[in-house]
Amino acid sequence: MKIDKARPSHWLWLSMFALQALVGLGLRVLGVRSRRASVILYGHKLNGNLLALYRAMVTEQAKTPFRPVFLSMDRRYCRELKADGVEARWACSISGAWLLATSSALVSDHGLHALQPLHSAYRRLGLRFFDVWHGIPFKGFDADDFRLQHRYDEVWVASDLCRQMYVEKFGFDPSHVVVTGYPRTDRLVHPVDAQCVHRAALGLPLEGKLILFAPTWAQDAAGRNLYPFGCDGGMFLDALATAARRHGAGVILRTHLNSGDITWQGHENVHALPGSQYPDAEAILLASDMLVCDWSSIAFDFLLLDRPTFFLDVPAPFRKGFSLGPEYRFGAVVGDLQSLVDSLERALSTPDMYWDTHASRHASIREQVYGASADWNASARCLAQLRAAVD
């Protein structure tokens, strides 16, 4: 779950999680055991790389000793997952303590919240920690941002380029950074279901092109407008919806988890799927035909689908600069609303013109960012790393 420091209930849950983490540590000292080793998956939501790993472990249960369990402070979310047949534990309960006591590994994609102060103690008692971060970033970071992950057993990254970035920019020990590829990309490289299946599940139109607008959140620029070029939501979405309608197309408004539950009802061909309510980003990407974004890392996921992408040339909201810079924008870069509308309409009416201009750069950036790791085997490589570390 996403912690809101202004909510007293969240402080209560953090305190309860810390208490259960201490109980789990004590049980671990006493040497409690489980019949089958569990792997804890810990993040805001069970999505992205964590969801891909969960599914891979469930699919491979006959071949792997691991039982995946998602751990969360959000009790309601745990109940929702359990109703869908997912193994989940509430971190603020004794079942969360037992899970921490008996598990062999923990895989995170962000941080550990109340478990962080006990990280070293758990490691000394045999719990192995792995990180598979949730995105290939435009946003700039430095070593201070990863002080916790520096003490993990391994960090799994998307490619040799990412590994170089982790070592040179983020200060990681090279021996702890392993190129596995990102598990969630398996689904994008080799889609299992047809596009219409994802659209039906999301309540989207089954016919016509869909333009995905997925802006990043405010980041380090307080008060940053979600919409570009000085537009408000009405002006920007009206322009996209009108252009799309001329070609029998629609628009998906996909806001970041940190942007809140932003919806839109001004046009029947604009479909709001906020990240807080629709955490399965890969399903939304697979349902979409084009992407409009600014500095969101979602662009690098969409890159694997080989579909037209339009970058809004607006100031980046990053205090520490870039990790991957503006030169990694692999599609059309547009500097105002009219240029965006014109570019979208050309791509909708004559898609070959887009690829005549951008195919070479698109292929080059894809090769740099992913290399050979986007090959439908990233989940398998992560499971192999787990087996090697805890067997």
Disulfide bonds with the S-S distance in Angstrom:
none
